[in-house]
């Protein structure tokens, strides 16, 4: 199968996707002297918004020096991930706008859209806060950290899988 056709498949081999992600990680490290990671980009965006709305938090040491209001590599990476996902879904003719599979959500939590959006929002806050405590997100800590054989990256991956399995069992029971 031609490379062009492979790029348009709906489901890629995890081996091929993993190899390409590894090559991408190495390329960003070699070419721009950065590791991949996106959670810091969200904090840069937060910093921009705080400054835009003249919040007193914008003058805190954290948002002034650690995560200043700048267009960082992480923001560009984040935008690139969104555009890449969109392009991939268009190429594979799999694009659809959806919030979450209704059937699966309704079976477990009921039909409330407000409950769904509240859970998503709270989950997002927890994930971003945890990424700040851990020193990185899945891409930054697990992929880039492990690539550098960082103990924190290796511990994060173990914690990621263990907590994911436990959470899935709690939420979905024996269905998974």
Secondary structure, 3 states (H helix, E strand, C coil): CCHHHHHCCCCCCHHHHHHHHHHHHHHHHHHHCCCCCCHHHHHHHHHHHHHHCCCHHHHCHHHHHHCCCCCCHHHHHHHHHHHHHHHHHHHCCCCCCCCCCHHHHHHHHCCCHHHHHHHHHHHHHHHHHHHHHHCCCHHHHHHHHHHCCCHHHHHHHHHHHHHHHHHHHHHHHHHC
